[in-house]
Amino acid sequence: TRLGKFEQLVENAVDLDALDNQEYLISPSYDTELQELRLEKEKVLAQLEGVHHEIAKDLKMSTEGAKGVVRLEHSNILGHHLRITKTDEGAVRQKLKKYIQLETRKDGDKITSPKVQKYSARFSQITQLYAERQKGLVAKVVDAAATFSEIFEKVSSIIAILDVLCGFAEVAATSI
């Protein structure tokens, strides 16, 4: 069916793995340059994880769990950074002096290091290159998806008729 082809288009065009992180991207399988950028992005993330583990070890903290944890986080404003909860911050306050303090809030201290900053900047650069590369592909996918608009208009009118008929049936059944 034609809707099956639309479903296939969406599944092939959209990076379903990135949806878990609320990222809406064209699938890297669509383009070799996107594949290379995706691999580079994964490599940088692995390097960030390595630095995350190094810093956690230096602070004698864990990277997972509920207590004594340093978390690797990302925000649009700060980029990649590490967060230590307020309760854990007191135990490592002296060691935190060798790291760059970004923010202190009620949810904890956000810190970084030159390595984290370097990898975070590279990650942002790759993300920007990916976005630029996928712009043209997005236009092609939207054009292809637009060819299905007639089908969706027909489905929409059928659903509208069914909705009205269900309303009449409900009125008829409840008015007795």
Secondary structure as GFF3:
##gff-version 3
##sequence-region A 1 176
A	DSSP	alpha_helix	2	13	.	.	.	ID=ss1
A	DSSP	alpha_helix	16	19	.	.	.	ID=ss2
A	DSSP	three_ten_helix	28	30	.	.	.	ID=ss3
A	DSSP	alpha_helix	32	58	.	.	.	ID=ss4
A	DSSP	beta_strand	70	75	.	.	.	ID=ss5
A	DSSP	beta_strand	79	84	.	.	.	ID=ss6
A	DSSP	alpha_helix	86	89	.	.	.	ID=ss7
A	DSSP	three_ten_helix	90	92	.	.	.	ID=ss8
A	DSSP	three_ten_helix	95	98	.	.	.	ID=ss9
A	DSSP	beta_strand	100	105	.	.	.	ID=ss10
A	DSSP	beta_strand	108	112	.	.	.	ID=ss11
A	DSSP	alpha_helix	114	146	.	.	.	ID=ss12
A	DSSP	alpha_helix	149	174	.	.	.	ID=ss13
###
